[in-house]
Amino acid sequence: MHKFANSNRTVIFFMRVALLQIGLLFCLITCTFAKNAHGQEVLSKKVSLNMPPSDLRIILRTITEKTAVNFTYNNSTLPAKQRVAVSAREEQLGDVLERLLNPFHITFEVINEQIVLKKDKSNEATMNIEGLNTLFQKIGGVVRSNTGEVLPGVNVMIAGTNKGTVTNVDGHFELDAKAGDVLIFSSIGFAQQRVTVGANSALNIVMASSATSLDAVAITALGIKRNVRTLGYSQEEVKGGEVARSNAPNIVNALAGKMAGVNVTSPNGVDGGTTRIVIGGNNTIQGDNQPLIIVDGMPMANDLAQPYNVRTAPTGSAMYAGNNADASNTSSPKDFGSPINMINPEDIETISVLKGPTAAALYGGKGANGVILITTKKGAKRSGLGVDYTYGFKTIDPYRFLELQNEYGAGGMVSLDAPQYLEDGNGNPKLTENWNGMYVDPKTGSGPYGVNTYNQVGWPGSGVSWGPKMDGKMITWWDGTQQADVPQPDNIKLLFRNGTQSSHNVSLAGGNEWGSIRASFSRLDNTAVLPNSGYYRNTFNLGANMKLTQRVNVQLTTSYIVNQYHNPPQLGNDDGNSWMKRLVYNAGRNYRGEDIGIYKNEDGSQNTLTNFPWVGNGGATVWNIYENNTNQNRRKLLAGVQLNYEATDFLDFIFRGGLDNNTNEMITKNTPTDAIGIKGYYGHGTERDNASNMDFIGTLHKDKILGGDINAKLSVGGTIYQREMYGMFNYNDNWAMPDVYSLNSGTYLGNPHPVTESQLRKRMNSVYSFINLSYKNYLYLDITGRNDWSSALPKGQWSYFFPSFAGSFVFSDLLKTDPSILSFGKVRVAWAQAAVDPAPFQINYNYSTVTFAGQAATMLPNTLPALNFKPAINSTTDFGVVLGFLNNRLNADFRYYKGKSRNQILSSPLPLSSGVSSIVVNTGVLENSGIELILRAKIIDQKSFGWDVSLNLAHSNNKLLSLSDGTDRVDMASAWNDGGAHGPVISARVGDQFGTIYGYDYVYDKTTHLPLMVQNPYGKPEMNGTMYQATDGLVPLGNATPKLTGGITNTFSFKGGISVSTLVDAKIGGDIWSGTYATIMQQGQARETLKERDGGGLPYTTPDGTKTNWGVVLPGVFPDGKVNDNVVHYYYKYMPYGVWSSTDLGSGVKGSDWINRNSVMKNTWVKMREISINYQVPQSFIKRTKVFQAASLSLVGRDLFYLYTSLPDHINPEGVNGAGNAQGLEFMSMPSFRSLGFQVRVSF
């Protein structure tokens, strides 16, 4: 009765937090737009001065330093030569200014947090001729980036004065200036622009992105803003506008190719699918290697939400199979995508990536793999309330299908004679019947040489196409009709269609000196590339920033997201649902797709398609696509409150609380296959996943201590993080009530399906401290320490501590280098130790209930819990150099890192005699090292044309250094979930690289290095030269880790608000096992299999005496040393690609069909990832409308084409199966997809 108590308390806590936000939000809305007495508050600030006779300008600058109040004035307003002494002790600023300025007939007024100085109008008669020339005109315009994005927050100053303004949220500015004045435009991350005021009062300013942001302010761990030059670790940032314009499937995909060492993988390439992101290399073998994601200070769970097999009851969690989307084989489950997909790109202000454990040390165990910090928009200062509307549309085009041969149709590898049609009862040629893996030649009653075909070539599917030539001959079709047997070149495209996606985003924003607010709503609709599939998303977002007092600031963020995904396309080795397996493995080259239109009978039941030849194991695929429906309904509430309190000039506090509240519901409704309506299926699962996080940080800071050259900052803080998950699932598949989808509708026939429940809880308490020191603003040192107490660890061992330090030295400032040669130079070094926090309940026995013979029973776990359990510890050293040349027009950033992760958390196998299959242990050392290089250059920098280039390259290297005694390997995934018995496996073995592909290879002769052939296979000398020997065990065949990853971005900006950007990214090296390639080669579908059939082989005489040019001599040598010279049928050239069987020829000799080597290939590719054209409507036109404040149009093409790929036959080089650690296995991947779209943005 008490098991829900903690959940109820959590819900109450969430409700209180939500009510607090609503209350604070009401105050914010009230205060933000209310009239205020802010000017009086500014003038009431206390100031102390004691200055000898000085220029007024110097005195004003000193006041600014002490009070943070800026002054705006024209040079002619202040006397040119007179000096004034001033003394004040804790006096109000207004009183000091009156005493200081009245003698010079200067008045002052507070406007927009600045004090504006003016000449007293009563003394205008004393103005001289020079003063009369200082007549001003109103100058205004819009500031945009070189990509066409309007830029809020740009500082606009008149050179030589303190007069200026800031652009509003629409990039608009307005100020008084006179002809000849020089306006200076400056903003973080952009090159400074200087414009001389002329006759034109409407300016259209385009700011080129700075080649580097060496003095930029970056968001770092715990949301703390710091100058990039002070950082001792690597950090990169991308603006939200760039993410939104990319038209990427999600915000993570938008980072692909743009950041060094940030590797993004999308297994199926379909919008809405799962995306894997790894920063640098891998730190764990079986754990999660993805970075921590923080949204406005709140850690967001990004577990790979892969549901269990929706057709059968789960064996683990009531909702999901776990973090690894590999499902341990090539049979990938339905991919409903990652939670990160739910974040609306239009709501993002910036995305900052912290690389490595040093950068993320303050996040403890959760940040060991790096951190992605997402900051959402919260409005900006502007006049009135603004409305922004964005409409986007794109079409998704499946364009790069497998290139297959279209000459020869269905027919099995059953005869060495010329392929022939079978005959029907009337003696007419008929379509070859279904190949079921045991078909024999009707002439001989067996396979070639009297040996069953499956003993020679494995178990090909019904898509084998070694049959007669499709030359239009009239034959008896499977349904008894006479049809012309002609090629079907487009059958690989059947059911595929152009997908579409549209989005609407409307936001309201406003603000003044007391705060800002932004509220938005977004609707996205997606139609997938396969029928009966798609998703939609509604997002409500609210962000606000309120200045309660001069020392107290409150930030509020709330996102409520509703996402529904209907039937995501499935890939891989799924017999009933993978459409690509249906098209390739189970359909010959003369397949016409007839089953698509006749899969259902008139009475609504499933058409079993008697005599249909292309069914194999996928006969119900079309029915499943249209009639078996699974919907996932997700609801996410992501909210946070942050209070910043400046207690004194040297003491600050941050209080922050947040929640990530998720509800996932999975409903499966499979249409009954019978006419009565009782042989259907209904499954219903639901999961609640609630997390909360609370932070407290106090900071002491003091500048110019110990002689004035040292600045210091000391912070202490703590975090309480808690996550609770509860899931429940049940199903029925034998209904008492026809066509009623309900859990109460099942009869069960004495064997009821038990309800499956799962419950997970985890809590982590943390304290931390960090100190930042700087010496003369060129030498910096950061030291951090954090202690976590995790509930996932055994009692008494909850606590673990990890430190870090990072230093940077800006040597260019010390050496005072010539900026025209060396503009900037910095070296950085860091070391950190981080714990990889484990998943909960690995120290507990986890029991499950089952029904056996109609009785409830308890099932013991297959895995024993860990003994002396502890977290994995990762220690990493990081070194870097940052250089800027030619006034920062050319910049380089180099990084080298090396780390070791000890005490890996692994599931170690146990002998069957133990009664369990495995035990959780801490063992193993995994090394992770790599280098990264970023180059940025401003090639051309002119007002009419600009050209910026950015290049990033990365190489990572993972090596398993050790495991526990008696263990030398950890298998991460196998092709058929059989430990590598019939196919390749991804393993980590001591001394090998992470991601090594293991499988069966040829046995090679030690003298000639040729593959050894089987002597007299099956005791038949006539078969010599047809079969190879295979290794007795698994051996390394390749490694999936690329040797080099990178991307290059070119941005061209033109006069008139037009910019063009291109992104090319690449993965160089690395291997992949392609089960698709193995299939099309073995089954005669690949174009490569045409050579001999078209007469390009050696002379060969068939058993019936026909002379052909079909022969081949396979390279190899026999055990007696004789080099093979036997001319054999071309079948034996291609049969070793098959990997579906296992032939043991006796005496320890394994046959050719074990060999996996032939389908392991280099996987290098270079891709045109993105091309965008952006146009910003001129402000001169916008003003004439008197309605709009800004407008722009963007055209975007994404994933357009491959410039190069090493894989043959248009196999998708990015189509790996799964988003977990085991990359490198591919089977029946989707074709490549590209998207073309546009976005229209208008501001009112």
PEDA-V716425 format. One line per field, one symbol per residue. ss: DSSP state (H for helix, E for strand, L for the rest). Layout:
BEGIN
ss = ???
END
This chain:
BEGIN
ss = LLLLHHHHHHHHHHHHHHHHHHHHHHHHHHHHLLLLLHHHHHHLLEEEEEEEEEEHHHHHHHHHHHHLLEEELLHHHLLLLLEEEEEEEEEEHHHHHHHHHHHHLEEEEEELLEEEEEELHHHHHHLLHHHHLLLLEEEEEEEEELLLLELLLLEEEELLLLLEEELLLLLEEEEEELLLLEEEEEELLEEEEEEELLLLLEEEEEELELLLLLLLEEELHHHLEEEHHHLLLLEEEEEHHHHHHLLLLLLLHHHLLLLLLEEEELLLLLLLLLLEEEELLLLLLLLLLLLEEEELLEEELLLEEEELLLLLLLLLLLLELLLLLLLLLLLLLLEEEEHHHHLLHHHEEEEEEELHHHHLHHHHHHHLLLEEEEEELLLLLEEEEEEEEEEEEEEEEEEELLLELLLELLELLLLLLLLLLEELLLLLEELLLLLLLLLLELLLLELHHHLLHHHHHLLLLLLLELLLELLLLEEELLLLLEEELLLLLLHHHLLLLLEEEEEEEEEEEEEELLEEEEEEEEEEEEELLLLLLEEEEEEEEEEEEEELLLLEEEEEEEEEEEEEEELLLLLLLLLLLLHHHHHHLLLLLLLLLLHHHHLELLLLLELLLLLLLLLLLLLLHHHHHHHEEEEEEEEEEEEEEEEEEELLLLEEEEEEEEEEEEEEEEEEEELLLLLLLLLLEEEEEEEEEEEEEEEEEEEEEEEEELLLLEEEEEEEEEEEEEEEEEEEEEEELLELLLLLLLHHHELHHHLLLLLEEEEEEEEEEEEEEEEEEEELLLEEEEEEEEEEEELLLLLLLLEEEEEEEEEEELHHHHHLLLLLLEEEEEEEEEEEEEEELLLLLLLLLLLEEEEELLEEEEELLLEELLLLLLLEEEEEEEEEEEEEELLLLEEEEEEEEEEEEELLEEEEELLHHHLLLEEEEELLEEEEEEEEEEEEEEEEELLLEEEEEEEEEEEEEEEEEELLLLLLEEEEEELLLLLLLLLLEEEEELLLELLEEEELLELELLLLLLEEELLLHHHLHHHLLLLELELLLLEEEEELLLLEEEEEEEEEEELLLEEEEEEEEEEELLEEEEHHHHHHHHLLLEHHHHHHHLLLLEEEELLLLLEEEEEELLLLEELLLLELLLLELLHHHHHHHLLLLLLELLLLLELHHHLLHHHEEELLEEEEEEEEEEEELLHHHHHHHLLLLEEEEEEEEEEEEEEEELLLLLLLLLLLLLLLLLLLEELLLLLEEEEEEEEEEEEL
END
